[in-house]
């Protein structure tokens, strides 16, 4: 049973709109450093109209498919929230890098830590109350503690992967350092989000019994 509610479509639209705005922000900043993103920049504004509709449509399709594969509706919610968390992570990192002009070293890693923590706070509330539909219970304190532990491990994975890629691996084909720093953040976020899905689904928000 997927517990489909019409308000879920509204939530999907809101998430899609927020994600689109973040993509516009990131894309416009990267357009200053990359010919590819510069070419795409004129089309970015269309995302604020198209992307929310794609998110809502995708969730509705997942609702239909969940009649055959029950877990797919919840997974679709997680993907939407995960996508927003990822863009918040990358958006905050993007802003800090381009605002300060710092794209390497320990300061860049500090920026990555800040961006990941902001995304993690957002993740807790969206996943708890929307994705997994958990209410406040007597075990709320334990839930928060376990969430913190899982997220901290994800944070360390994120920070470690990012530092290794950005500072210990040379940019491919003499890639611009700001672009390389974004790519490092991208790869680190993918690894950390994979861990978080497993942790949140099977440890933090698992249903007892």
Secondary structure, 3 states (H helix, E strand, C coil): CCCCCHHHHHHHHHHHHHHHHHHHHHHHHHCCCCHHHHHHHHHHHHHHHHHHHHHHHHHHHHHHHCCCCCCHHHHHHHHHHHHHHHHHHHHHHHHHHHHHCCCCHHHHHHHHHHHHHHHHHHHHHHHHHHHCCCCCCCCHHHHHHHHHHHHHHHHHHHHHHHHHHHHHCCCHHHCCHHHHHHHHHHHHHHHHHHHHHHHHHHHHCCCCC
